[in-house]
Amino acid sequence: MDTKDYVARDDKYVTPIYASLPIVFEKSEGVWMWDIEGKKYLDFVSAYSAVSFGHLNPRIKKALLNQLERTDIQARAFRHDKLGEYAEMLCKITGMDQMIPMNTGAEAVETGLKAARRWGNMVKKIPDGKQHIIVCKGNFHGRTTTIVGFSSDAEYRRGFGPFDGGFSHIPFGDIAALEKAITPNTCAFLVEPLQGEGGIHVAPKGYLKQAQDLCKKNNILLLLDEVQTGMGRTGKNFCYQHEIDKPDGLMLGKALGGGIYPVSAFVARKDVMDVMDPGSHGSTFGGNAIASAIAIETIKILQEEKLTERSAEMGDYLMKKLRALNSPLIKDIRGLGLLIGMEINTKIVSTDDICKRLLKKGIISKDTHGTVVRFSPPLTITKEEVNFAVQCVTETLRELEAEKVSAT
Ligand SMILES: Cc1ncc(COP(=O)(O)O)c(C=O)c1O
C-alpha cells in the first residue's frame, strides 16, 4: 500500500472530523517522525503538546511496559497500588489537595465544571440550576456538548444545540469585563492562562493575579485549563506559576500521558473536591494502573530532567530567532516557553501555504485559526534541531516573499 491507498481507505471509513493532510506516519522517536515513504520530519507541534517529553520517551515507554508485566485495568470499585502514588505526586507538584483522574482534556474540564457547579450550590448556596460560570471569548476547552456550548466559535456549535446555558463570555485579558460579568450566582471563572487553540494569546501581565484577587473577593473559583500549557510547556511547570501561587482548580491532560496514553485530571482544593461523593462522577479508564504508572513517570521526568528550564531556554532562543527574521509576512511573534505563535499577514499569504511548504521541507507545524502558525516542539529539542527548523522557516518565508511581496 502507498500513501494514496492509506488515504483512500481512511477517507472511506473514517468520518472526516479532521481535514488531515495526505501524509501517513508510521514511526517516531524523540523529536522526529517518519512517514511510510521513509521521509523524516521534525515534529514542531508535538500533537498539540501531548508529546512534550519526546516521541516514545524511553522512560515513559519503560514505565508502560513494566506496568504491563504486572496488571492492567480494574474496576474503580476496587483499589490498585499505583493511583495513590500518582495522586500524591500530582497534588504535591501542583500545590493542590485532591485529584479526580480522567482520560482526555475535555473530560478534565467537564469534571471541573461539575465540581464548580456543585460547590456553587452546596457551599456558596446558589440555587441549583442557577450556577453561573464565566468563560473567555476565543476559548478552547474541548469538544463535548457542554464545552462547545460555551465556545465563542460559531462553527464549533453549529447544529449541536440545544445547549445548557449558564455561561457568559468576556474578552480574554480584560479584567474590567470580568468584574462586570460577576453576579451573585457566579461560582467559577474558567480560563486558559495562555489561549492555545485560540491563537497563542498570552494574557496581559498582571491579568491572572488580578483575576485571582477578584475571584477571592467574590467567593468565586478560579479554574485554570492547563491541558495544553501544563507540564513545563510555557517555561514553568504550570503556566499560572508565571503569576500566581495556585488557582482553586486546575485541568491537566495531554503531556501528563507522556504522548503514549490518554491521561487527564482535575486537581483542586479540598473544599471544592469535598462536594464530590461516590457516584457523582466517574470514568471506567480514569486513573487505571497503566495511566497512573505513566503519569508517575511523566511527573518524575518533569522534576528530574529540567525540561521546564529547557522549555524556557529553548523557547527564548526560538522566539529571538523568529523575531530576527524581520519578514513582511510576519505580523507578530508571541508565546511563552516552547508554545509560540507566528501571526501571519494573511493579506499576502495564507498560514496553510506556509505550513504545507514547511511540511515539504520536513517540519511539522500547525495552522491555528487561519492566522497563526503554531510551533510547540517536544521540550527535549536541542539547539541544533531548533536551528534546523528556523532555517526551514527562513527559507519558506524568503521564497514566499520573493513570490508574493515582489509580485505586488
Ligand atoms: C486548553 C485545552 N483544553 C482542553 C482541550 C481538550 O483536550 P482533549 O482533546 O484531550 O479532549 C484542549 C485540546 O487541545 C486544550 O488545548
Ligand as a Chemical Component Dictionary entry (heavy atoms), coordinates in Angstrom:
data_LIG
# 
_chem_comp.id                   LIG 
_chem_comp.type                 NON-POLYMER 
_chem_comp.pdbx_formal_charge   0 
_chem_comp.three_letter_code    LIG 
# 
loop_
_chem_comp_atom.comp_id 
_chem_comp_atom.atom_id 
_chem_comp_atom.alt_atom_id 
_chem_comp_atom.type_symbol 
_chem_comp_atom.charge 
_chem_comp_atom.model_Cartn_x 
_chem_comp_atom.model_Cartn_y 
_chem_comp_atom.model_Cartn_z 
_chem_comp_atom.pdbx_ordinal 
LIG C1 C1 C 0 -6.693  24.150 26.649 1  
LIG C2 C2 C 0 -7.320  22.883 26.204 2  
LIG N1 N1 N 0 -8.273  22.329 26.957 3  
LIG C3 C3 C 0 -8.854  21.168 26.607 4  
LIG C4 C4 C 0 -8.509  20.519 25.444 5  
LIG C5 C5 C 0 -9.191  19.239 25.064 6  
LIG O1 O1 O 0 -8.352  18.153 25.209 7  
LIG P1 P1 P 0 -8.738  16.730 24.543 8  
LIG O2 O2 O 0 -8.624  16.905 23.065 9  
LIG O3 O3 O 0 -7.738  15.775 25.109 10 
LIG O4 O4 O 0 -10.131 16.436 24.972 11 
LIG C6 C6 C 0 -7.511  21.068 24.625 12 
LIG C7 C7 C 0 -7.130  20.413 23.361 13 
LIG O5 O5 O 0 -6.484  20.961 22.515 14 
LIG C8 C8 C 0 -6.916  22.281 25.010 15 
LIG O6 O6 O 0 -5.971  22.865 24.256 16 
# 
loop_
_chem_comp_bond.comp_id 
_chem_comp_bond.atom_id_1 
_chem_comp_bond.atom_id_2 
_chem_comp_bond.value_order 
_chem_comp_bond.pdbx_ordinal 
LIG C1 C2 SING 1  
LIG C2 N1 SING 2  
LIG C2 C8 DOUB 3  
LIG N1 C3 DOUB 4  
LIG C3 C4 SING 5  
LIG C4 C5 SING 6  
LIG C4 C6 DOUB 7  
LIG C5 O1 SING 8  
LIG O1 P1 SING 9  
LIG P1 O2 DOUB 10 
LIG P1 O3 SING 11 
LIG P1 O4 SING 12 
LIG C6 C7 SING 13 
LIG C6 C8 SING 14 
LIG C7 O5 DOUB 15 
LIG C8 O6 SING 16 
# 
